[in-house]
Amino acid sequence: MFSEQSNDGVAPTSLGLDTADRTSPLQTSLRRGTWQLLQAHEYAVDLARDPWDFAVEVFALRSSGVTMADLRWLIYKGFANHGREFTVAGDTERRIQKGGQFLPTNRSCMVLTDAGVEFARTLRLGEPKKPLERAVVLDIGEDRCGPSGANSCGEPPIPPWNSLPKWDRNRRELWYNGQLVKQFKLPSANQETIIMAFEEESWAPRVDDPLPPAPDIDPKRRLNDAIKGLNRRQKNQCIRFMGDGRGLGIIWEGVGGVAK
């Protein structure tokens, strides 16, 4: 319960469960986050699975506009728990270290507590005509892509939590949203190493430079050349790779475009 006065002298309305009704002024980002977490919880209940099997990744929540302040508020209120995920490609079950003294990072994932489920359902009652899936996608699209909310790949530039690229290691093919992006017919060690690093990190928005040191080669230039190679000759230009501005990592995003 907040008791501070705002800058204009008006006490802000509490965000507590007792006032979270149809007229609650809860910011859109917090509603969006709790709806995503509630949907994941309901999937787990429907399949009689542990809610942690459907824990939502923090980077996915952030990508849809949820702020770190929103996530901290949910945790401090006892509405959500968080854990650090260690799942890698090849695992048959998710590996999550639950809780801990640190606040969530982009490598964390979150689930609702029982109180959080009640809170999220109370919020959802306030907007019965706006289903979760449509609310999330359109809100992202209006911010990033214009009114249509989608590009030619069918996804907004920032990927929703349930749409990520997939690296087929056996075929050496990179797929996104059902479309073939890259196919390596000849060995391309640096590019494939970067793609495998993203795959191992469950396609987090950024990964550190995974290329091993090589004598007499500038690592930043080599990384830049590999990124350029990843962006060239895509079968369908649905993914853009970029440097992180410091020469230490790589960023990816979904984009529109036509095959070249």
C-alpha positions as CSV (number, residue, x, y, z in Angstrom):
1,M,0.0,0.0,0.0
2,F,1.5,3.3,-1.1
3,S,1.1,6.3,1.2
4,E,3.5,8.8,-0.4
5,Q,2.1,12.0,-1.9
6,S,2.6,12.6,-5.6
7,N,4.3,15.7,-6.9
8,D,1.1,17.5,-7.3
9,G,0.0,16.8,-3.8
10,V,-2.5,14.1,-4.7
11,A,-2.1,10.7,-2.9
12,P,-1.6,8.0,-5.5
13,T,-4.2,5.2,-5.6
14,S,-3.1,2.0,-4.0
15,L,-2.3,-0.9,-6.3
16,G,-3.3,-3.5,-3.7
17,L,-5.7,-6.3,-4.4
18,D,-8.5,-4.6,-2.4
19,T,-8.7,-1.8,-5.0
20,A,-7.9,-3.7,-8.2
21,D,-11.3,-3.4,-9.7
22,R,-12.6,-2.2,-13.0
23,T,-11.7,1.4,-12.3
24,S,-8.2,0.7,-11.0
25,P,-5.6,3.0,-12.6
26,L,-3.0,0.2,-12.9
27,Q,-0.6,0.9,-15.7
28,T,-1.0,-1.0,-18.9
29,S,2.4,-2.7,-18.6
30,L,1.6,-4.2,-15.2
31,R,-1.8,-5.5,-16.5
32,R,0.0,-7.0,-19.5
33,G,2.5,-8.8,-17.4
34,T,0.0,-10.3,-15.0
35,W,-2.2,-11.4,-17.8
36,Q,0.7,-13.3,-19.4
37,L,1.6,-14.9,-16.1
38,L,-2.0,-15.8,-15.5
39,Q,-2.3,-17.4,-19.0
40,A,0.8,-19.5,-18.2
41,H,-0.6,-20.6,-14.9
42,E,-3.9,-21.6,-16.5
43,Y,-2.1,-23.7,-19.1
44,A,-0.3,-25.5,-16.2
45,V,-3.5,-26.2,-14.4
46,D,-5.2,-27.4,-17.5
47,L,-2.4,-30.0,-18.1
48,A,-2.0,-30.8,-14.4
49,R,1.6,-29.6,-14.6
50,D,3.9,-27.8,-12.1
51,P,3.4,-24.1,-12.7
52,W,7.2,-23.8,-13.1
53,D,6.9,-25.8,-16.3
54,F,5.1,-22.8,-17.8
55,A,7.2,-20.1,-16.0
56,V,7.4,-17.0,-18.2
57,E,10.8,-15.7,-19.1
58,V,11.6,-12.2,-17.9
59,F,13.1,-11.2,-21.2
60,A,9.8,-12.2,-22.8
61,L,7.8,-10.1,-20.3
62,R,10.2,-7.2,-20.9
63,S,9.8,-7.5,-24.7
64,S,6.1,-7.0,-24.4
65,G,6.6,-3.7,-22.5
66,V,6.6,-4.9,-18.9
67,T,9.1,-2.9,-16.8
68,M,11.5,-4.2,-14.1
69,A,9.6,-2.0,-11.7
70,D,6.4,-3.9,-12.5
71,L,8.2,-7.2,-11.9
72,R,9.7,-6.0,-8.6
73,W,6.3,-4.8,-7.4
74,L,4.7,-8.2,-8.1
75,I,7.5,-9.9,-6.2
76,Y,7.5,-7.6,-3.2
77,K,3.6,-7.8,-3.0
78,G,3.9,-11.6,-2.9
79,F,2.1,-12.0,-6.2
80,A,4.9,-13.6,-8.1
81,N,8.0,-15.8,-7.5
82,H,11.1,-15.9,-9.7
83,G,13.9,-18.3,-10.5
84,R,16.9,-18.6,-12.7
85,E,16.7,-20.9,-15.7
86,F,19.5,-23.2,-16.7
87,T,17.8,-25.1,-19.5
88,V,19.9,-25.7,-22.5
89,A,19.3,-27.2,-25.9
90,G,18.8,-31.0,-25.6
91,D,17.2,-30.9,-22.1
92,T,13.9,-32.7,-21.9
93,E,12.7,-30.8,-18.9
94,R,13.1,-27.2,-17.8
95,R,15.9,-26.6,-15.2
96,I,15.1,-23.7,-12.9
97,Q,16.7,-22.7,-9.7
98,K,13.8,-21.2,-7.7
99,G,14.0,-18.1,-5.6
100,G,17.2,-16.6,-4.3
101,Q,18.2,-13.3,-2.7
102,F,18.6,-11.5,-6.0
103,L,16.0,-9.8,-8.0
104,P,15.1,-11.2,-11.5
105,T,17.3,-10.7,-14.5
106,N,16.8,-11.4,-18.2
107,R,17.9,-15.0,-17.5
108,S,15.1,-15.4,-14.9
109,C,11.5,-16.7,-15.3
110,M,8.5,-16.0,-13.2
111,V,5.3,-17.6,-11.9
112,L,2.3,-16.3,-10.0
113,T,1.6,-17.2,-6.4
114,D,-1.9,-18.1,-5.2
115,A,-2.4,-14.5,-4.2
116,G,-1.0,-13.4,-7.6
117,V,-3.5,-15.6,-9.4
118,E,-6.4,-14.0,-7.6
119,F,-4.9,-10.6,-8.3
120,A,-4.5,-11.3,-12.0
121,R,-8.0,-12.7,-12.3
122,T,-9.4,-9.6,-10.6
123,L,-7.6,-7.4,-13.1
124,R,-8.8,-9.4,-16.1
125,L,-12.4,-8.9,-15.0
126,G,-11.9,-5.2,-15.7
127,E,-11.4,-5.8,-19.5
128,P,-13.5,-8.8,-20.5
129,K,-13.6,-7.7,-24.2
130,K,-9.8,-7.7,-24.6
131,P,-8.4,-11.3,-24.6
132,L,-4.8,-11.7,-23.5
133,E,-3.4,-12.9,-26.8
134,R,-4.8,-10.0,-28.7
135,A,-4.0,-7.4,-26.0
136,V,-0.3,-8.4,-25.9
137,V,0.3,-8.6,-29.7
138,L,-1.6,-5.4,-30.5
139,D,0.0,-3.4,-27.7
140,I,3.4,-4.3,-29.0
141,G,2.5,-3.7,-32.6
142,E,1.1,-0.2,-32.0
143,D,4.2,0.8,-30.1
144,R,6.7,-0.7,-32.6
145,C,5.2,-1.5,-35.9
146,G,2.3,0.9,-36.5
147,P,-1.4,0.0,-36.3
148,S,-1.2,-3.3,-38.1
149,G,0.9,-4.8,-35.3
150,A,2.7,-7.3,-37.6
151,N,5.3,-7.4,-40.3
152,S,5.5,-9.7,-43.3
153,C,6.8,-12.5,-41.1
154,G,3.6,-12.3,-39.1
155,E,5.3,-11.2,-35.9
156,P,6.1,-7.8,-34.3
157,P,9.8,-6.7,-34.3
158,I,10.2,-7.8,-30.6
159,P,9.2,-11.5,-30.5
160,P,6.4,-12.6,-28.2
161,W,7.3,-15.1,-25.6
162,N,5.9,-18.1,-27.6
163,S,7.6,-17.3,-30.9
164,L,11.4,-17.8,-31.1
165,P,13.8,-18.8,-33.8
166,K,14.8,-22.5,-34.1
167,W,18.2,-23.8,-35.1
168,D,18.1,-27.3,-36.8
169,R,21.6,-28.5,-36.1
170,N,21.3,-31.6,-38.2
171,R,20.1,-29.8,-41.3
172,R,22.1,-26.6,-40.4
173,E,19.0,-24.5,-41.0
174,L,17.7,-21.5,-39.0
175,W,13.9,-21.1,-38.9
176,Y,11.7,-18.3,-37.6
177,N,7.9,-18.2,-37.5
178,G,7.7,-21.1,-39.9
179,Q,10.0,-19.6,-42.5
180,L,13.5,-20.6,-43.5
181,V,16.0,-17.8,-42.7
182,K,19.4,-19.3,-43.3
183,Q,20.6,-22.6,-44.7
184,F,24.3,-23.4,-44.6
185,K,25.4,-25.7,-47.4
186,L,29.1,-25.0,-46.7
187,P,30.7,-24.7,-43.3
188,S,30.5,-21.3,-41.7
189,A,32.0,-21.8,-38.3
190,N,31.7,-18.3,-36.9
191,Q,28.1,-17.7,-38.0
192,E,27.0,-21.2,-36.8
193,T,28.7,-20.7,-33.5
194,I,26.7,-17.5,-32.9
195,I,23.4,-19.1,-33.8
196,M,24.2,-22.1,-31.5
197,A,25.0,-19.6,-28.7
198,F,21.5,-18.0,-29.1
199,E,19.9,-21.4,-29.2
200,E,21.6,-22.4,-26.0
201,E,20.4,-19.2,-24.4
202,S,16.8,-19.9,-25.5
203,W,17.1,-16.9,-27.9
204,A,17.7,-14.3,-25.3
205,P,17.7,-10.7,-26.8
206,R,21.5,-10.6,-26.4
207,V,24.4,-13.0,-26.0
208,D,28.1,-12.5,-25.3
209,D,30.6,-12.9,-28.2
210,P,30.9,-16.8,-28.3
211,L,33.7,-16.8,-30.9
212,P,36.9,-18.4,-29.4
213,P,40.1,-16.2,-29.5
214,A,42.3,-16.5,-32.6
215,P,45.9,-15.2,-32.9
216,D,46.5,-12.1,-35.0
217,I,42.7,-11.5,-35.5
218,D,40.9,-8.5,-34.1
219,P,38.0,-10.0,-32.2
220,K,35.7,-7.1,-32.7
221,R,36.3,-7.0,-36.5
222,R,35.8,-10.8,-36.7
223,L,32.5,-10.5,-34.8
224,N,31.3,-7.7,-37.0
225,D,32.2,-9.7,-40.1
226,A,30.2,-12.7,-38.7
227,I,27.2,-10.5,-38.0
228,K,27.3,-9.1,-41.6
229,G,27.4,-12.7,-42.9
230,L,24.4,-13.7,-40.8
231,N,22.4,-10.8,-42.3
232,R,23.4,-11.6,-45.9
233,R,21.7,-14.1,-48.2
234,Q,18.8,-14.9,-45.9
235,K,16.1,-17.0,-47.6
236,N,13.5,-14.9,-45.8
237,Q,14.7,-11.7,-44.1
238,C,12.8,-12.2,-40.8
239,I,15.8,-11.8,-38.5
240,R,18.3,-9.0,-38.1
241,F,21.5,-9.5,-36.2
242,M,23.4,-6.5,-34.7
243,G,26.4,-5.7,-32.5
244,D,25.7,-4.5,-29.0
245,G,27.6,-1.2,-29.7
246,R,30.7,-2.3,-27.6
247,G,31.9,-5.2,-29.8
248,L,31.3,-7.6,-26.9
249,G,28.0,-9.2,-27.9
250,I,25.2,-9.8,-30.4
251,I,21.6,-8.7,-30.5
252,W,18.8,-10.1,-32.6
253,E,15.3,-8.9,-33.5
254,G,12.5,-10.0,-35.8
255,V,11.9,-7.8,-38.8
256,G,9.9,-7.4,-42.0
257,G,11.3,-7.8,-45.4
258,V,11.3,-9.9,-48.5
259,A,13.6,-12.8,-49.5
260,K,16.8,-11.9,-51.3
